[in-house]
Amino acid sequence: MNAFLQPVRPALVLFAGLTLITGVAYPLLTTGIGQVLFPQQVSGSLITENGKVIGSALIGQSFTEPKYFWGRPSATSPSPYNAGASSGSNLGPLNPALTTAVSERVTALRQLDPSNTTAVPVDLVTASASGLDPDISPAAAYYQATRIARLRQLSLAQVNTLIAAHTEGRQFAILGEARVNVLLLNLALDKLESTHGQPS
């Protein structure tokens, strides 16, 4: 028996040691450092209003009222932006169902703002691969500005200024594209209306 354990013992000790280091010590260390240096990010980038968590800056929310900016469509089930079932629609570009869905979304946006004849930005009518995208392009935000201004009884300049203030550029000036977080923009919109606008 001792002859068997002699070569096995170092392997078991190494296995136990690496388990403690990589499975316990390292996660605790990195989590602790993160909590000190990046507390909001480590906690999920949660957004609070009046002491209540209302969402995360990393996960989109479904806004359906016309007086709010809308985000990208979400194909998650059973409800949009379901973080427990992240997925895209998996519809190919030649799939008739995708053509129908995009057409219906374009029609809905046109009906809400008939005077707006500019092209509908693609990210307002196509779902992201994750179904959780919290951001839209600046073009998608500005496209909705006239509708928002009309329904909120704000000036177009006020709404456009708000969009510009919430537009984030490329990370490190080279990665990704400029973007606008929809939840943060809508929160700022509510505050702007309560301060400068009339009740809608």
N, C-alpha and C positions, 0 to 999 in steps of 0.2 A: 504493500500500500504506500509506504514511504517512497519507494522507487517511482511510483506513479505521481505522487504529489510534488515531488522535487522539481520536475520540469514545469508542472502546471502552476505551482504557487506564484512564480513571478508574473505569469500572464494574468492571474486573478488579482494580484496586487496592482498591476498596471491598469487593469480594467476598472477596479474600484477607484483608483486615484484619478484616472481620466474622467470617470463619471462625476466625481466630486468637483473636479476643476471645471469641466465644460458644462456640466448639467446643473451645478449649484452655484459655485463661486463666481464664474464668469457672468451668468445672467444677473446675479445679484449686484455685481460690480457695475455692469453696464447700465442696469436700471437705476441704480443709485446715482451714478454720474449724470445720466439723462435727467433724472428728477431735479438735480441741482442746476444743471446748465440749460436744459430745455424742458421745463416743467409742463408747458402747454402742449408741446408736441408729443411728449411721452404719455400724456393723459388723453390723447386722441384728438387734439386740436378742437376741443369742445368750445361751443359758443354759448354764453349765458346772458340772459336778460332778466333783470330784477331777481338775481339769485337763482334762477331756474335754467337748467340746461335745455336749449331749444334746438340743438343740432351740432353738427361738426363741420368745420371748414373743409373737410376732406371728402364728405359724402353729400351728394346732391339731395334736394328735397323737391317734392312735386308741388309746383305752384300752378293752379288752374284759373284763378281769378284774373280777369283781364287787366286789373289795375296793378298787377305785379309783373315783374320781369319773369319770363319763363326760361327754364333751362333746357338742356338737351332732352329729347325723349328718352325714356328708360324702358328696356325690354325685360327687366327682371320680373319674376312672378313670386307670389300672386299679386304683388302690388309694385308700383314704380319705386325705384331707389331702395330696393330691399337688400340691405347689406349682407344678409344671410344667404342670398341666392344670386350673387353677382354673375351676370352673363349678358351677352349681346343677343341680338335677334337671330344670328346665324343665317340670315337671308342673303343669298348671293346677289350680285348686281343685276343679274338677268331674271331674278325671281319676281313674278308678277305681284306677289304679296308685298314686296318691298316697294314696288312702283305705286301700288295702291295706297300704302301707308304714307309714303312721302307726299303723294298728291293730296290726300285728305288733310295732312298737316299744313301744307301750303294754303289750301282753301280756307282752313280755319283761321290762319294768320291774316289772310287777305280780308276775310269777312269782318274781323275785329278792327281793321284799319284800312278801309277801302281807298282812302286817298293816298295811301303809301304805295307807289308803283315801282319802287326799287326792288331789285332781286332779293329774294329771301335767302339769307345766309344758310349754307348747307348744314351747319351744326344745329340749327333750330328744327330741322326736319329729319335728321338721322340720329339713331342711338349710338352711344359709344360702345366699345367692346365690353366694358365692365358694367355698364348700365348705372354707374354710380357717379359719373362725372359731375363735380360741383361747379364747374366753370363753363362759361361760354366765351366766344371770341368778342372783342370789342365791336366788331361789325354786327354781331347778333344783338348786342345790347343797344347799339345806336339805332338799329332797325326798329326796335320796339319803343324808342323814345317818344315818338309822336303820339302813339296810343297812350302811353303812361301819362304824358303831360296833359292830354285831353281829359282823361278819366280822373286824374288827380287834381285838375284845375291848377296846374303848375305851368310855368313857362318852359318852352323847349330848351331854352338856355340853362335853366336850373337843372333839368334832368340830364342834359349833356354834360354839364359840369360835374354832376354826381358820378356819372359813368367814368369820366376822365380821372376823377379822384380815386376810383376803385379799380382802375386798370393796372394790372401788374405786368411788367415787362418780362422779357426772357430771363431765365435764371442765369446769372453770371454774364448776362448780355449775349449769350450764344445758344443756350439750351432751350428747347421748346418754343412756344409762341406766346405772344401777349394774350392775357386772359382776364376775365372778370368773374369773381366769385358771386354767384347768383344770390345766395342766402345773405351774405354781407351787404350786397347792393340793395336788396329788398328791405333789410332792416334800416339801412340809412335812408331809404326812400320813405318809409313810414315816419321816421324822425323829421325828415325834411318837410313832409306834408303837414305834420302836426305843428311845425314851427312857422312855415311860410305859406302853406296852401290852405285851401278850404276843404271842409269835410266832403268826401265824395259820396 
